């Protein structure tokens, strides 16, 4: 990937130099800005490809999922009313905290971008049966058409301008490595709901087997 990253860095530096030239006409400056934005987009795509393609290793520990959700929401909040969290006491999950935070950040940002102005994103955390914990992140934005809903976890599929199409694919890969599952539901009545389900600590051995299968694949 250095064969791609190094030329992109060279192009970026050249564009920054071009924009400092006094004799550069306004049209040339605009083209340089557009080219710079494309370089940034390619750098972001490259970073996502590296995350998606490289072997996924997890550093597991006992994670309080409710606490991690609340910490992530607090870090992502710009306004106090942006998110509404409703949680019940949940058993710990065996998870990689940083990887799981990456999943939550992606889901929260997607939900916030899709939410209408003044409509908060709702987050619910609760035990699911006796062996799982579920986090639901919901927004009341326009529903996702069924033909797109079926493809949202496919690599490089995106309906957002400037998106890489790898965010949700990476989310699913991380969740699967934990022995969990991620689903997305969307309709006119209830909006869009991302549901993340993870095994509780007692089922960590099952998650380890699932991770081994992911790495072997």
N, C-alpha and C positions, 0 to 999 in steps of 0.2 A: 504493500500500500504506500510505501515511501515514494514509489515511482509516480504516484498520483498526488500525494500530499505536498511533496517538495515543489513540483511545478506550480501547483495552486498558490503556494506561499510566494513564489517568485512573481506570478501574475499579480497577486494582491499588492505586493510592494511596488511593482511597476505602475499600477493604476493609481496608487496613492501619490507617487511622484508626478505622474501626468497631471493630476488635479491641482498641483502646486504651481504649474507653469502659468505665468502671467498672460502669455499670448494665447492661451487656450480659449477658443470661442465657446459661447454658452452651450451650443449644441454638442460640442466635444465633451464638455464637463458632464452634461446629462448622460451621454453614452458611457462615460467612465463610471458614473454612479451606478448605472444599470448593470454594467459588467461586474462592478464590485459586489453588487447584490447577488449576482449569479455565482460568483466565487464563494460567497458566504453560504449560499444554498448547497453548493457542491460539497463544501467542507462539512456541513451538517449531515448531508446524505452519506458521505464517507464515514463519518463517526458512527452513524446508525448502522451501516453495513458491518463495520468492525464489531460492534456490540452483538449484532444478530448472528454473525458468522463464527465468531471465535467460541471455543469450548466454554461452557457455562459451569463454573464451580461455585459452590455455596459454602459460606462459613456460618453454620447453623448455631443458634443459641435459643434459649427460651425467650420468646417475644410476647409482650403484652400488646396484642393487636389493637385494642381499644386505645391504649396510651399512644401507640405509634400513629394511629389515625388522627388523634387529637393534636399531636405535635406537628404532623404534616399539614393539617388544616390551618393551624396557627401560623406556620411559616408561609403558607400560600395565600393567606387572607390579606387583601388590600383594605377592605372595609369589613366592619364587624358583622354586617348582615349578609355577607356573601355566601356563607355556609351555615347550615343548621345540622348539628350532630345530635343524634339520639342513640344512646348506647345502653346495653345491659351488660352485667358482669360476664366476662368470657374467659374460658381456660386459655392458658398460654399455647402458642403454636411454636413448632420447631422451625425456625426460619432464619434466613440471612437478612438482617435488618436493613442494610443498605439497598439490597435488591428489592426488598418489599417496599421500601420508601420510594424507589424509582417507579414501581407499579402504581402506587397511590398518587404520586405527583402527576403521572400521565393521565390517569382517570379523572382526577380533580380538575386538571386544566382543560381537558376535553369537555367535561360537563359545564365548566364555567363559560367556555367559549360558546357553547350551544344554548346557554340560558338566556331568556329574554331579560331586558333591563328591568331591575327591581324584583326579579324572581330568584330566590336563593337556591343553591344546590343543597339537597338534603342527603345526609349520610347516616346510615343506620348500621350498627354493629350488634350482633347477637349470636348466641349459640344456635347451631342448626342440628337438631337431634342430639345424639350423645357423642358424636365423633368429629364434628366439624364446626367451624366458626364462619359466619357469613358477614361480609361487608357489602352493603348496597349503596351505590352512589347514583342519585337520580336528578334529572333536570326536566323542566317543563318546556323545553324548546320544541321546535318543529320535529315531528317524528321522522325517523330514518326510513326511507322506502325499503320495502322487503327485499328487492333485488340487491340493494347495497348492504342491507343488514347481514345478508348471507355471506358477504365477502369482506367484512370489516377487519377480520384477523388475517387476511391474506397479505403476504409480503408485497410491498409497493402499491397496494391499493389505497387510494385516498380520494376524498371528495373535497379536501381543503386546499385552497390555493397556497402554494409554497410548502405544503407538507411533503414529507419523504415517503409516507406510506409504510413506515416500519415501526411506528410507535406502538400500535396495538399488537403487531406481530411479536415484538420484543416482550410486551406485557404477557402474552399468552405463553411464550417460551419460558419466562421466569416462573410464572404460576405453575405450569406443568412440571417444571423441575422440582417444585416444592410438593408435588403430589396433589395439587389443587386443581381447580377449574375456574374459568372465567367465561361468563355469558353476557350477551347484550340483548335486551328486549326493548321494543319501541312501538308505541301506538299513540293515537290521538288522545285517548282518555288519560293515560298515566305518564306520558312523556317517554323519556329514554332512561333505562335503568341498567347500569353495569353491576353484575353480581359476582363478587369474588368469594370463593369458598376454599378454605384451607383446613387440613387435618389438624386436630389438636395434638398436643405434645405426646400423648400416649400412642399416637399412630405415626410417629416420626420414622419408624423402621419402614413403613409402607412408602413414605415419601422418599426415603433413601433409595429404595428399589426403583421408584419412578424416575428419580434423578439419574441413576445408573443407566436406565433404558434410554433416557434423553441423550446422554453423552455418548452411548454406544451407537445411537442413530445418527 
